[in-house]
Amino acid sequence: MSKLPGKSLPTPGSRVLPTSVSQVGTITKYELLNYFRSRRFFILLAIGLIISGLLTALVAYYGVSNVAPCLPSMCSSPPLAFYSFWWGSSITFVIVLSGIFFGGDAISGEFQNKTGYFLVANPLRRSSIYIGKWLGALTASLMVLAIYAAITVGNGLYYFGANVPYQFAESLSFSILYLIAVLGFTFFFSSLFKSSSMSILVTAILFLFAFSLIQLIVSGLAQIEPWFIITYGSGIIGNVLMDTYPTTQPIRGPGGRDSTTFAATIPEGIVILVAYFFATAILGLVLFERKEFT
């Protein structure tokens, strides 16, 4: 057999190592299987279905006009008010739970459970492991998000027919972007700690309590725009569903005290979420590359 110019033929008995793309695909596949086997995917899906069921019962019992009122002087689109009530008030919570369930211990679990020894002993790049796990978490989260969105649209179709406001598509896109940023953030903390419980606990506290409290203190008391907080950027998910998009404006408070209410514009919110993703995802990968299994 002739030898091609610039090419070397594999010697008999030699193994051809998988490419980075195939490594990422394999890690993603088995990460999804791990979510299904550990039932955490079905637990989060059940939580999403419970929230959807409660909202469905609430709207059916009290009526759309009561739970999502649309006064003629303040609202021009009853369907938009409905989607703002349903999607805008709950989707960020579902996204945060997705980050905690699928990203909280994605890396730290490999250190705590000693399973990382079996991964790094194989001819696998750590970057492939990190990216594959992140894609697995993103895929599982998108499945839950898609089912939640389908139930939302199903209720909207029942009450308003095919009148789905275009703002819902925008909010759905921003929700996916927020999900990507949240997973980047959770993977960073998962790489920072070697304890699964610690990484999950810190992530849950930050997203469920700390960020909201810091944003309230910075914007309400210090009167500084909290552009450096990820939850401030995620405000575009609900703001875009309002009849009139809120803007940063001065207000007159009690006792004649002047203050300012802050609202991230759509470009500003997108920049904040994208910056958070790249900064935290890259830092998480660097930590994982340098951390040793001891």
C-alpha positions in Angstrom: 0.0 0.0 0.0 1.4 3.4 -1.0 1.9 6.1 1.5 0.0 9.4 0.9 2.1 12.6 0.9 2.0 14.2 4.2 0.0 11.4 5.7 1.1 8.6 8.1 -0.9 5.3 8.2 -1.7 3.9 11.6 0.4 1.0 12.5 -1.2 -2.4 13.0 -2.7 -2.8 16.6 -2.5 1.0 17.3 -5.6 2.7 18.6 -7.0 5.9 17.1 -7.9 8.3 19.9 -11.3 9.9 19.6 -11.5 13.6 18.6 -12.4 16.3 20.9 -15.9 16.6 19.4 -16.6 12.9 19.8 -15.3 13.1 23.4 -17.7 15.9 24.1 -20.6 14.0 22.6 -19.8 10.9 24.6 -19.6 12.9 27.9 -22.8 14.7 27.1 -24.6 11.4 26.4 -23.6 9.8 29.6 -24.3 12.9 31.6 -27.9 12.9 30.4 -28.1 9.2 31.2 -26.8 10.0 34.7 -29.6 12.6 35.1 -32.2 10.1 34.1 -30.8 7.3 36.3 -30.5 9.5 39.4 -34.0 10.8 38.8 -33.0 14.4 39.3 -34.4 15.2 35.8 -37.8 13.7 36.7 -37.8 15.5 40.1 -37.2 18.9 38.5 -39.8 18.0 35.8 -42.3 17.1 38.5 -41.6 20.5 40.2 -42.2 22.3 36.9 -45.4 20.3 36.4 -46.6 21.1 39.9 -46.0 24.9 39.4 -47.8 24.7 36.1 -50.7 22.8 37.7 -51.0 25.3 40.5 -51.1 28.2 38.0 -53.6 26.4 35.8 -55.9 25.7 38.7 -55.5 29.3 39.9 -56.4 30.8 36.5 -59.3 28.3 36.1 -60.8 29.0 39.5 -60.4 32.8 39.7 -60.5 33.6 36.0 -58.0 35.3 33.7 -59.4 38.8 34.3 -58.8 38.5 38.1 -55.3 36.9 38.2 -54.0 38.8 35.2 -56.1 42.0 35.1 -55.8 44.2 32.1 -57.3 47.6 32.8 -58.2 49.7 29.7 -56.3 52.7 31.1 -53.1 50.7 31.7 -53.1 47.7 29.5 -53.8 47.3 25.8 -53.3 43.5 25.4 -55.0 40.9 27.7 -52.9 38.0 26.3 -49.8 39.9 27.1 -51.0 40.5 30.7 -51.7 36.7 30.9 -48.2 35.7 29.7 -46.6 38.3 31.9 -48.4 36.9 34.9 -47.7 33.2 34.1 -44.3 33.2 32.4 -42.7 36.4 33.7 -43.4 35.6 37.3 -42.2 32.1 37.5 -39.7 31.1 34.8 -36.6 32.6 36.5 -37.3 30.3 39.5 -37.5 27.3 37.2 -34.2 28.3 35.5 -32.4 28.7 38.9 -33.6 25.3 39.9 -32.3 23.9 36.7 -28.9 25.4 37.4 -28.9 24.0 40.9 -30.1 20.5 39.9 -27.9 20.0 36.9 -24.9 22.3 37.5 -24.5 22.5 41.2 -22.5 19.3 41.6 -21.5 18.6 38.0 -17.8 19.1 38.7 -17.5 19.0 42.5 -19.3 15.6 42.5 -16.4 14.1 40.5 -14.0 15.1 43.3 -16.3 14.2 46.2 -17.4 10.8 44.8 -13.9 10.0 43.4 -15.5 9.3 40.0 -13.1 11.8 38.4 -10.3 9.3 38.8 -11.9 7.1 36.2 -12.4 10.0 33.8 -9.0 11.6 33.9 -7.3 8.1 33.7 -8.7 7.8 30.2 -7.3 9.7 27.2 -9.9 12.5 27.7 -9.2 16.2 27.7 -10.4 18.0 30.8 -11.9 20.6 28.5 -14.0 17.9 26.8 -15.2 16.6 30.1 -16.2 20.1 31.2 -17.9 21.1 28.0 -19.6 17.7 27.7 -21.0 18.0 31.2 -22.1 21.6 30.5 -23.9 20.6 27.3 -25.6 17.7 29.2 -26.9 20.1 31.8 -28.0 22.5 29.2 -29.8 19.8 27.2 -31.7 18.5 30.3 -32.6 22.1 31.3 -33.9 22.9 27.9 -36.1 19.8 28.0 -37.7 21.0 31.2 -37.9 24.6 29.9 -39.6 23.4 26.7 -42.3 21.4 28.6 -42.9 24.4 30.9 -43.2 26.7 27.8 -45.6 24.3 26.1 -47.9 24.2 29.1 -47.8 28.0 29.2 -48.7 28.4 25.5 -51.4 25.6 25.9 -53.2 27.6 28.5 -52.8 30.8 26.5 -54.3 29.1 23.4 -57.2 27.9 25.5 -58.1 31.4 26.8 -57.0 33.6 23.9 -56.7 31.3 20.9 -53.8 31.8 18.5 -53.2 35.3 19.8 -49.7 34.7 21.2 -47.9 38.0 21.6 -44.5 38.3 19.9 -43.1 39.5 23.3 -43.4 36.0 24.6 -41.0 34.7 21.9 -38.5 37.5 23.0 -38.9 36.5 26.6 -38.4 32.9 25.8 -35.2 33.8 24.0 -34.0 35.8 27.0 -34.9 32.9 29.3 -32.6 30.6 27.3 -29.8 33.1 27.5 -30.3 33.4 31.3 -30.3 29.6 31.6 -26.9 29.6 29.7 -25.5 32.2 32.1 -26.8 30.5 35.2 -25.2 27.2 34.1 -21.9 28.9 33.5 -22.1 30.4 37.0 -23.1 27.1 38.7 -20.3 25.3 36.9 -17.8 27.9 38.2 -18.8 27.2 41.8 -18.9 23.5 41.1 -15.3 23.7 40.0 -14.4 25.9 42.9 -15.4 23.5 45.6 -14.6 19.8 46.0 -17.8 19.3 48.1 -21.1 18.8 46.3 -23.2 20.0 49.2 -21.1 23.2 49.5 -21.3 24.1 45.8 -25.0 23.4 45.7 -25.6 25.4 48.9 -23.6 28.4 47.8 -25.3 28.4 44.4 -28.8 28.1 45.9 -28.2 30.9 48.5 -26.8 33.3 45.9 -29.6 32.9 43.3 -32.6 32.4 45.7 -31.7 35.1 48.3 -28.3 36.9 48.1 -28.5 38.4 44.6 -32.0 39.8 45.2 -31.0 41.2 48.5 -27.8 42.8 47.2 -29.8 44.3 44.2 -32.4 45.7 46.6 -29.7 47.3 48.8 -27.6 48.7 46.0 -30.5 50.1 44.0 -32.9 51.1 46.8 -30.6 52.4 49.5 -27.3 53.3 47.7 -29.2 54.4 44.6 -26.6 52.8 42.3 -27.6 50.9 39.2 -26.8 47.2 39.9 -25.5 46.4 36.4 -22.9 44.0 37.9 -25.6 41.5 39.2 -26.8 38.7 37.0 -30.4 38.9 38.3 -30.6 42.5 37.3 -29.8 41.5 33.7 -32.4 38.7 33.9 -35.1 41.4 34.5 -35.5 41.7 30.8 -37.3 38.4 30.8 -40.3 39.9 32.7 -39.9 43.5 31.6 -40.4 42.6 27.9 -43.8 41.2 28.7 -45.1 44.4 30.2 -47.4 46.6 28.1 -44.9 49.5 28.4 -41.2 48.5 28.9 -40.0 50.0 32.2 -37.2 52.5 32.1 -34.8 54.0 34.7 -36.5 57.1 36.0 -36.6 59.3 39.1 -39.5 59.0 41.5 -40.7 61.0 44.5 -40.7 58.8 47.6 -42.3 59.2 51.0 -41.5 62.5 52.7 -40.5 64.2 49.4 -37.3 62.1 49.2 -36.1 61.7 45.6 -35.0 58.3 44.4 -34.5 56.4 41.2 -36.0 53.1 40.0 -33.6 51.1 37.7 -34.5 48.8 34.9 -32.0 47.2 32.5 -32.6 47.9 28.9 -32.7 44.9 26.5 -29.2 45.5 25.1 -27.8 46.0 28.6 -29.5 42.9 30.0 -28.1 40.8 27.1 -24.6 42.1 27.6 -24.8 41.4 31.4 -25.9 37.8 30.8 -23.4 37.1 28.1 -20.6 38.6 30.1 -21.5 36.5 33.1 -21.5 33.3 31.0 -18.1 33.8 29.4 -16.4 35.1 32.6 -17.7 32.3 34.9 -17.6 29.5 32.4 -13.9 30.2 31.4 -12.9 30.6 35.1 -14.6 27.4 35.9 -12.8 25.6 33.1 -9.4 27.0 34.3 -10.1 25.9 37.8 -11.0 22.4 36.7 -7.9 22.2 34.5 -5.7 23.1 37.4 -7.3 21.2 40.2 -5.8 17.8 41.0 -7.5 14.7 42.2 -5.9 14.0 45.5 
